[in-house]
Amino acid sequence: MKRRTRAPGPKPEVTLERGDAGCVCPDFHSAIELIGKRWSGAILLVLMDGPQRFAELPRAVPGLSDRLLSQRLRELEEAGLIERRVEAGQPVRVTYELSPMGAELRPALDGLQDWAQRWKAADQVPSK
């Protein structure tokens, strides 16, 4: 691990590099914290299938409240993972879709979904 200190501050600035034993990259940690928030991964997974209107998302993710959906969509938009499109007209329609950056999560989310399904299936196999 490399350490650099900022003058005159007493707190050392730590730079973690891939391969540092026992250390987690802050960028990785930040990404996991974002997509690991309750409902965020599910919202992203639904948007992998294409743009969705606000009202369509709770139907695709049962148990997700409108309040929490609004909050997560705002966070994901601020992080640059999704884009919000407002369609003019009466009534105004708002559509959410993955940004190019969000679309790059597809292999990671597909892999995580495959892993979850494999291990969930393994949990349901009766033990001998």
Backbone as CSV, one residue per row, in Angstrom:
resi,resn,N_x,N_y,N_z,CA_x,CA_y,CA_z,C_x,C_y,C_z
1,MET,0.850,-1.164,0.000,0.000,0.000,0.000,0.898,1.229,0.000
2,LYS,0.545,2.191,-0.826,1.303,3.430,-0.869,0.634,4.426,0.046
3,ARG,1.417,5.203,0.723,0.882,6.257,1.573,1.479,7.582,1.152
4,ARG,0.604,8.562,1.028,1.042,9.915,0.753,0.413,10.781,1.819
5,THR,1.142,11.707,2.325,0.569,12.603,3.318,0.366,13.965,2.695
6,ARG,-0.689,14.584,3.139,-0.985,15.937,2.688,-0.439,16.891,3.726
7,ALA,0.321,17.831,3.293,0.826,18.833,4.230,-0.232,19.910,4.377
8,PRO,-0.474,20.466,5.502,0.047,20.147,6.814,-0.851,19.204,7.582
9,GLY,-1.914,18.692,6.936,-2.900,17.867,7.632,-2.301,16.643,8.297
10,PRO,-2.776,16.300,9.490,-2.243,15.154,10.219,-2.748,13.814,9.702
11,LYS,-3.810,13.830,8.881,-4.425,12.592,8.427,-3.752,12.100,7.143
12,PRO,-3.224,10.874,7.102,-2.578,10.389,5.877,-3.617,10.056,4.812
13,GLU,-3.290,10.374,3.561,-4.127,10.003,2.432,-3.633,8.647,1.962
14,VAL,-4.534,7.681,1.869,-4.144,6.327,1.498,-4.581,6.065,0.064
15,THR,-3.664,5.592,-0.738,-3.966,5.197,-2.104,-3.879,3.690,-2.179
16,LEU,-4.997,3.058,-2.470,-5.029,1.610,-2.568,-4.907,1.214,-4.024
17,GLU,-4.110,0.224,-4.282,-3.935,-0.259,-5.633,-4.402,-1.692,-5.711
18,ARG,-4.821,-2.078,-6.901,-5.245,-3.459,-7.101,-4.102,-4.374,-6.700
19,GLY,-4.412,-5.398,-5.977,-3.391,-6.336,-5.556,-2.880,-6.075,-4.147
20,ASP,-3.254,-4.940,-3.549,-2.858,-4.701,-2.167,-3.589,-5.707,-1.283
21,ALA,-2.844,-6.562,-0.626,-3.440,-7.619,0.202,-4.249,-7.007,1.339
22,GLY,-5.471,-7.493,1.475,-6.302,-7.083,2.590,-6.915,-5.701,2.452
23,CYS,-6.795,-5.062,1.296,-7.321,-3.719,1.114,-8.415,-3.715,0.055
24,VAL,-9.391,-2.874,0.267,-10.478,-2.730,-0.683,-10.344,-1.370,-1.351
25,CYS,-10.357,-1.378,-2.663,-10.276,-0.144,-3.438,-11.473,0.742,-3.088
26,PRO,-11.257,2.016,-2.793,-12.373,2.898,-2.441,-13.390,3.047,-3.571
27,ASP,-12.947,3.002,-4.821,-13.875,3.096,-5.944,-14.789,1.878,-5.978
28,PHE,-14.224,0.698,-5.748,-15.024,-0.529,-5.703,-16.033,-0.438,-4.560
29,HIS,-15.566,-0.029,-3.403,-16.437,0.072,-2.231,-17.589,1.041,-2.500
30,SER,-17.282,2.173,-3.112,-18.305,3.160,-3.431,-19.335,2.601,-4.409
31,ALA,-18.867,1.862,-5.417,-19.773,1.261,-6.403,-20.679,0.223,-5.748
32,ILE,-20.111,-0.620,-4.898,-20.907,-1.641,-4.215,-21.934,-0.991,-3.285
33,GLU,-21.538,0.064,-2.596,-22.471,0.766,-1.717,-23.641,1.339,-2.510
34,LEU,-23.373,1.843,-3.709,-24.435,2.428,-4.534,-25.386,1.357,-5.055
35,ILE,-24.870,0.359,-5.744,-25.770,-0.629,-6.347,-26.273,-1.649,-5.336
36,GLY,-25.646,-1.689,-4.173,-26.066,-2.620,-3.137,-27.151,-2.079,-2.230
37,LYS,-27.525,-0.807,-2.411,-28.617,-0.259,-1.603,-29.895,-1.010,-1.923
38,ARG,-30.740,-1.109,-0.935,-32.000,-1.828,-1.107,-32.736,-1.317,-2.333
39,TRP,-33.103,-2.203,-3.221,-33.868,-1.996,-4.446,-33.047,-1.469,-5.619
40,SER,-31.871,-0.905,-5.407,-31.104,-0.329,-6.516,-30.747,-1.372,-7.568
41,GLY,-30.240,-2.508,-7.136,-29.882,-3.567,-8.079,-31.082,-4.056,-8.857
42,ALA,-32.218,-4.190,-8.191,-33.435,-4.650,-8.862,-33.903,-3.628,-9.896
43,ILE,-33.831,-2.359,-9.570,-34.219,-1.304,-10.506,-33.316,-1.346,-11.737
44,LEU,-32.011,-1.456,-11.508,-31.068,-1.524,-12.625,-31.331,-2.751,-13.484
45,LEU,-31.624,-3.872,-12.848,-31.880,-5.109,-13.580,-33.114,-4.960,-14.481
46,VAL,-34.162,-4.337,-13.975,-35.371,-4.111,-14.771,-35.059,-3.185,-15.945
47,LEU,-34.267,-2.152,-15.711,-33.938,-1.204,-16.775,-33.007,-1.807,-17.823
48,MET,-32.399,-2.955,-17.519,-31.585,-3.657,-18.515,-32.464,-4.108,-19.688
49,ASP,-33.753,-4.317,-19.438,-34.675,-4.750,-20.486,-35.159,-3.600,-21.359
50,GLY,-34.833,-2.368,-20.981,-35.224,-1.209,-21.775,-35.861,-0.138,-20.910
51,PRO,-36.150,1.010,-21.527,-36.747,2.134,-20.783,-38.061,1.736,-20.124
52,GLN,-38.300,2.335,-18.961,-39.523,2.065,-18.202,-40.095,3.381,-17.693
53,ARG,-41.404,3.441,-17.635,-42.058,4.587,-17.002,-42.072,4.349,-15.499
54,PHE,-42.225,5.439,-14.766,-42.207,5.359,-13.306,-43.204,4.314,-12.808
55,ALA,-44.430,4.339,-13.313,-45.482,3.439,-12.830,-45.204,1.980,-13.170
56,GLU,-44.390,1.723,-14.169,-44.084,0.349,-14.558,-43.080,-0.307,-13.609
57,LEU,-42.223,0.491,-13.020,-41.162,-0.066,-12.175,-41.682,-0.793,-10.931
58,PRO,-42.640,-0.241,-10.179,-43.130,-0.996,-9.014,-43.805,-2.316,-9.383
59,ARG,-44.390,-2.387,-10.574,-44.992,-3.651,-11.006,-43.912,-4.692,-11.277
60,ALA,-42.764,-4.237,-11.773,-41.657,-5.148,-12.068,-40.868,-5.509,-10.818
61,VAL,-40.956,-4.656,-9.795,-40.231,-4.883,-8.536,-41.242,-4.825,-7.392
62,PRO,-41.990,-5.919,-7.159,-43.015,-5.916,-6.109,-42.434,-5.577,-4.738
63,GLY,-43.204,-4.777,-4.001,-42.790,-4.394,-2.654,-42.068,-3.065,-2.599
64,LEU,-41.762,-2.486,-3.743,-41.041,-1.215,-3.820,-42.044,-0.067,-3.748
65,SER,-41.913,0.773,-2.723,-42.837,1.905,-2.561,-42.469,3.034,-3.515
66,ASP,-43.450,3.869,-3.827,-43.203,5.016,-4.707,-42.155,5.958,-4.108
67,ARG,-42.220,6.172,-2.803,-41.275,7.076,-2.147,-39.851,6.573,-2.295
68,LEU,-39.652,5.297,-2.007,-38.310,4.733,-2.098,-37.857,4.629,-3.555
69,LEU,-38.781,4.328,-4.454,-38.451,4.293,-5.874,-37.948,5.665,-6.330
70,SER,-38.645,6.722,-5.949,-38.225,8.082,-6.311,-36.821,8.377,-5.790
71,GLN,-36.581,7.993,-4.549,-35.277,8.238,-3.934,-34.169,7.482,-4.667
72,ARG,-34.391,6.204,-4.950,-33.370,5.402,-5.633,-33.126,5.895,-7.055
73,LEU,-34.205,6.244,-7.762,-34.039,6.764,-9.118,-33.210,8.045,-9.111
74,ARG,-33.471,8.907,-8.150,-32.711,10.153,-8.025,-31.232,9.855,-7.764
75,GLU,-30.960,8.915,-6.865,-29.562,8.554,-6.551,-28.854,7.948,-7.759
76,LEU,-29.545,7.060,-8.450,-28.945,6.414,-9.621,-28.728,7.414,-10.758
77,GLU,-29.635,8.376,-10.866,-29.468,9.422,-11.882,-28.290,10.327,-11.525
78,GLU,-28.201,10.737,-10.265,-27.085,11.579,-9.818,-25.742,10.880,-10.010
79,ALA,-25.737,9.566,-9.866,-24.503,8.796,-10.037,-24.178,8.570,-11.513
80,GLY,-25.109,8.904,-12.397,-24.872,8.761,-13.824,-25.205,7.394,-14.390
81,LEU,-25.901,6.553,-13.610,-26.226,5.204,-14.079,-27.518,5.135,-14.883
82,ILE,-28.416,6.083,-14.638,-29.664,6.117,-15.403,-29.907,7.535,-15.896
83,GLU,-30.783,7.619,-16.897,-31.179,8.913,-17.443,-32.685,9.041,-17.345
84,ARG,-33.118,10.227,-17.021,-34.551,10.536,-16.874,-34.966,11.358,-18.083
85,ARG,-36.014,10.910,-18.763,-36.511,11.618,-19.949,-37.960,12.031,-19.701
86,VAL,-38.228,13.303,-19.905,-39.583,13.831,-19.741,-40.181,14.015,-21.125
87,GLU,-41.324,13.362,-21.356,-42.025,13.454,-22.632,-43.115,14.514,-22.500
88,ALA,-43.062,15.498,-23.374,-44.051,16.577,-23.345,-45.433,16.028,-23.670
89,GLY,-46.427,16.739,-23.222,-47.804,16.340,-23.496,-48.610,16.284,-22.218
90,GLN,-49.892,15.955,-22.388,-50.779,15.817,-21.241,-51.259,14.389,-21.175
91,PRO,-51.018,13.675,-20.166,-50.172,14.047,-19.033,-48.690,13.924,-19.396
92,VAL,-47.871,14.583,-18.610,-46.426,14.487,-18.797,-46.006,13.071,-18.437
93,ARG,-45.156,12.475,-19.273,-44.680,11.117,-19.004,-43.182,11.151,-18.760
94,VAL,-42.789,10.450,-17.733,-41.368,10.379,-17.388,-40.905,8.947,-17.608
95,THR,-39.821,8.818,-18.343,-39.247,7.511,-18.650,-37.836,7.459,-18.110
96,TYR,-37.465,6.300,-17.580,-36.112,6.076,-17.068,-35.450,4.999,-17.904
97,GLU,-34.165,5.208,-18.184,-33.402,4.205,-18.918,-31.953,4.254,-18.457
98,LEU,-31.244,3.180,-18.744,-29.844,3.133,-18.379,-29.047,4.107,-19.223
99,SER,-28.090,4.743,-18.611,-27.125,5.562,-19.342,-26.089,4.607,-19.930
100,PRO,-25.223,5.083,-20.797,-24.150,4.208,-21.286,-23.323,3.619,-20.132
101,MET,-23.066,4.425,-19.099,-22.314,3.922,-17.952,-23.100,2.828,-17.229
102,GLY,-24.399,3.033,-17.058,-25.228,2.028,-16.405,-25.317,0.752,-17.212
103,ALA,-25.373,0.886,-18.536,-25.451,-0.293,-19.407,-24.196,-1.159,-19.287
104,GLU,-23.075,-0.552,-18.935,-21.843,-1.325,-18.764,-21.892,-2.252,-17.549
105,LEU,-22.892,-2.082,-16.709,-23.068,-2.974,-15.558,-23.701,-4.314,-15.947
106,ARG,-24.183,-4.420,-17.187,-24.898,-5.631,-17.608,-24.130,-6.915,-17.293
107,PRO,-22.856,-7.053,-17.694,-22.169,-8.319,-17.394,-22.081,-8.604,-15.891
108,ALA,-21.864,-7.573,-15.097,-21.764,-7.770,-13.644,-23.114,-8.182,-13.053
109,LEU,-24.189,-7.513,-13.458,-25.515,-7.847,-12.923,-26.008,-9.190,-13.436
110,ASP,-25.731,-9.489,-14.717,-26.101,-10.804,-15.242,-25.358,-11.901,-14.480
111,GLY,-24.083,-11.692,-14.241,-23.292,-12.677,-13.497,-23.793,-12.848,-12.080
112,LEU,-24.144,-11.747,-11.439,-24.663,-11.816,-10.071,-26.011,-12.520,-10.044
113,GLN,-26.841,-12.242,-11.051,-28.146,-12.911,-11.107,-27.962,-14.417,-11.327
114,ASP,-27.071,-14.802,-12.230,-26.797,-16.224,-12.462,-26.292,-16.896,-11.187
115,TRP,-25.373,-16.232,-10.517,-24.814,-16.758,-9.269,-25.928,-16.950,-8.230
116,ALA,-26.786,-15.936,-8.087,-27.862,-16.008,-7.094,-28.822,-17.151,-7.410
117,GLN,-29.151,-17.322,-8.680,-30.076,-18.391,-9.058,-29.452,-19.766,-8.831
118,ARG,-28.171,-19.900,-9.139,-27.486,-21.181,-8.907,-27.457,-21.529,-7.424
119,TRP,-27.112,-20.573,-6.599,-26.998,-20.847,-5.174,-28.352,-20.934,-4.496
120,LYS,-29.323,-20.216,-4.981,-30.676,-20.348,-4.431,-31.196,-21.731,-4.751
121,ALA,-30.944,-22.200,-5.984,-31.346,-23.555,-6.370,-30.616,-24.590,-5.523
122,ALA,-29.351,-24.340,-5.213,-28.568,-25.267,-4.395,-29.132,-25.350,-2.974
123,ASP,-29.654,-24.214,-2.472,-30.265,-24.192,-1.146,-31.532,-25.036,-1.084
124,GLN,-32.204,-25.192,-2.223,-33.474,-25.916,-2.253,-33.308,-27.405,-2.487
125,VAL,-32.084,-27.824,-2.771,-31.838,-29.250,-2.966,-31.821,-29.923,-1.594
126,PRO,-32.631,-30.959,-1.394,-32.653,-31.625,-0.087,-31.291,-32.239,0.239
127,SER,-30.881,-32.084,1.471,-29.597,-32.674,1.881,-29.790,-34.152,2.179
128,LYS,-28.712,-34.902,2.002,-28.779,-36.367,2.220,-28.469,-36.712,3.641
